[in-house]
Amino acid sequence: MKSAHSFTSDIKRHSEGTFTSDFTEHLDNMKARDFVHWLINAKRYR
């Protein structure tokens, strides 16, 4: 059986991992959106 300390460490590590994963996904979406805007603007001024 896990100790209370180990259990809280697992929960903290899980929440930090979830935050990091969500944040990374958000940054990837921002980069993709910026890239599409860049492509549109580059094509417009050719």
Residue pairs with C-beta under 8 A, 6 or more apart in sequence:
2 10
